[in-house]
Amino acid sequence: MKNQLLDMIGYQTFQALLRGGIQGLIQRKTWKAAAKLLIRYLGDGIGVGFIAAQLAWYAIRCA
């Protein structure tokens, strides 16, 4: 999943998300909480539901 997130948001934002705790949220598969954290860093141009679905898809694809 790391590579997909890096492609989507870039290295600097990814590092900020790691400091913000996204890794634990992903490990617990709390997609909505992870999506909210992403929106905090990316802005709210994309909805929480879309990001949560995208993260869940990445989890399936990367399994």
Secondary structure, 3 states (H helix, E strand, C coil): CHHHHHHHHCHHHHHHHHHHCHHHHHHCCCHHHHHHHHHHHHCCCCCHHHHHHHHHHHHHHHC
